[in-house]
Amino acid sequence: MNPLLHQTRRHFFSRCGVGVGFIALSSLMGAPAGKMRNPLTPKRTHFPAKAKNVIFLFMAGGPSQLDMFEHKPLLTKLNGKPIPESYTKGKRFAFMDSSHRSDLLGSRINFKQHGQSGAWVSDLLPHTARIVDDLAFVTTCKTDLFNHAPAKLYMNTGSGLFGRPSMGSWVTYGLGSECDDLPGFVVLQSGPRGPRGGAVLWGSGVLPTTYQGVPLRNQGDPIVNLSTPKEISAAQQRQVVDAVRELNMKKLVETGDDEIATRINAYEMAYRMQTSAPELMDTAGESQATLDMYGIKDPKETSFARNCLLARRLVERGVRFVQLYDTNWDHHGGPTENLEKHLPMKCQDIDQAGAALVKDLKQRGMLDDTIVIWGGEFGRTPMGEVRESTGRNHHIDAFTMWFAGGGFRPGVIYGQTDEFGFGAVENPVHVHDIHATILYQLGIDHERLTFRSQGLDFKLTGVDPAKVVKGILA
């Protein structure tokens, strides 16, 4: 029997002297010394960029805009009264007691106007109140999904389906990174648990895994198993890394598989990170004034405050996208999740550090080209969830996010909601519009940033029309 009949196309091309595997390898190899080109090498933008880095402060669980940023006197006045049926008819909510779903819940928190912009901020956020003239508030953010994990996916990937690339992955795919010894996309976490949805929130989806987010830990090795065992010398480790690289290179020639190229670069990155990651996490060189500004009491503690400081240190070193997840913002009204006791505790966790991050970047001249984003996956209803409750349900029709730096217009309040804060009456801003605007500030046309997989051209903003929100840009 002819042995050629048992050869697949992959076998044929991998053994062909100028096969696709060799061509793929050649395209990944730089000219000097046959050195492999880093897939995170900085890339050209579609047009001049206003920003080059992003820090996303993600409040996982859905922070209550009506107790933090949206001052609604009529809502407070009509507390306990039924909301007009026209607001809720045909609407779906995550966990609303049907017999009491129309009872309005006025905020019990005091609000004041601050800064030259006159932005309303509640007494829960005294530090944020002092920087309102550096922020662009969007009060009419809108999303499509009202359960936590799908809504987090939607805010992070532009889709509620698994397997789509996260915004950080899209940004590093489109722009690369300016840091050689740290990942281009880093994830930091605080709170009692990880965010619902887990690693898919920072996954690379259909993109090569080079572009996925890399979580860093605050204690022990920044990445599990990063340190070399004590009995292994540096020379021995280098030999192992080189041998593994050589084996992977041979496999890459045979298959032309992008994931093998990713693996090769991951080994090299991990080797370099053995020096760079511990140096990053060691904040001993920071001044006491800086630690006090962030509210860091113990430089070794795991906290949102320390993560904010690490975020500044990461972008300082050229990391492209940093995402901070802080959990436990789900305040329905139960014994551990009511607005009166537990929302103030969460605000105390993040208020000083979030404001300090903006001030620190500004005083170092880094805010001009760093976008800072604050927000969650959705907001909270103007109605209480059950009678006598001080909790609110998930709300997708209008919630607040703020943006600072990176060419965003400071001191602006964009959009207007109705008298109860239920929906937008002026300038609604969809999640896809937010994504398009962030990409625009980074010099990327959201329509042109695509990746073809399974016969489809995927993009962060999906198939529905998305617009750049010019009203919040300088």
C-alpha positions, 0 to 999 in steps of 0.5 A: 500500500502506498504510504503517501495515502496515510499522510495528512496535510499537516504531515505533508506540510510539516515535512516539506522543506519550505512548509507552513511550519517553517514559514510560521517559524520564520515569521516569528523569528527576528533577524538578530541571532535568530531570536524569536520576536515577542508577540507583545512587541509594541504595535502601531495604532490606527491613528494617534493615541491619547493614552497608552495604558489602562487601569480598570477598578472593577467593583464586582457585584454592582455598586449602588449608584443611587447611594454614591453618585446619583442624588434623587431628592424625589426618590427620597421624598417618596420612599416606600411609595409605589413606583409608577407601573410604566417604569417596571412594566415588561422589565425583568429583574434578578431577585425581586419580590413580585409583591413589593417590586414597586416600592421606592427606596430613597437613599439614607445617605447625605449628598453634597455637590463638590468641585467646580463641576458641581458633581453630586457625591455622597458622604460615603466617598469623601476622598473621591469627592475631592477629585471630582474635577479630575473625573468624567462621570457617566450616569447613564451606563446601560448593559444587557444582562442582569445576573452577575457572572453573565453581566461581568462577562459582558462588561469585560468581553462585550458578550455574555457568552464564554470564549470571547476575549476580554478587553485587556486581551484585545488591548494587548493584542492590538497594541502589544506591551512596553514591558519585556519582563512582566505580562502585558495584562495583569489582574489583581484581586481583593475582597473575600473571594474571587469575582463570579465568572472567574478566569474567563473575565480576563481570558483571551478567548479566541485570541492566542493565550499570550494575550490573556490576563495574568493574576498576581498574588500579594503573598508568596510567589506573585505567580504560583511556582515562579521561584526556582527551588533552592537546590537548582542553580541559575545555570541549571535552570537556564539549561532547562529553559533552553532545552524546553525552548529547543523542543518547543521550537521543533514542534513549532516547525512541525505544526505551525501552531500559534499556541506553541509560540505562546508557550515558548514566550511564556517560559521566557517571560516566567524566567525574566519574571523571577527577578522583575515580579518580586521587585514589583511587589516589594513596595519598601522603596515607596515613601511613607507619604505615598503609603499614607496617601493610599491608606496602606497600613501594612505594606505586605497586606492584601488589600485594594489600597495596596493593589492600587499602588501596585497598579501605578507601579505596573503601568510605570514599568510599561504594563499595558492593561491592569485590572483590579477586582474588588468583590462583595458589592452585592447589596440586596438587603440580607444580614450581610449585604444591606446598604446601611452597614455593608455599603459604607464598609465597602466604600471605606475599603476603596475610596481613599485608595482609588482617589490616591491612584488618580492623584499619584498618577497626576503628580507623576505626570502619568495621568495624561496617558493612563486611563483610569476606569471605575465601575461594576457590571451593573447598578442598583434599582431605585426600588427596595428588593423586599419590604423593610429592606435596605437592599436594592436589586440588580439594575441594567438600565442606568448606572454610574461609571467614572473615567480619568486621565488618558484624554478623558474630559475632566470635570464633566457629568455626562447623561441624565436619568429620570427623577427616580434614577431608573433610566436615561432621559439623555445620552444613554451609553451602552457597554459597547460604547464604553469599549469603543471609546476606550479603544479610541483613546488608545488609538484603535478603531473598534471596527478594525480591531478584529480576529478571525476564528471559526469563519467569523471576524470577532471584535470587542464591540460585537455586531451591534452598532457602537459609538465613541462617546465624544462628549466625555473626551477632551 
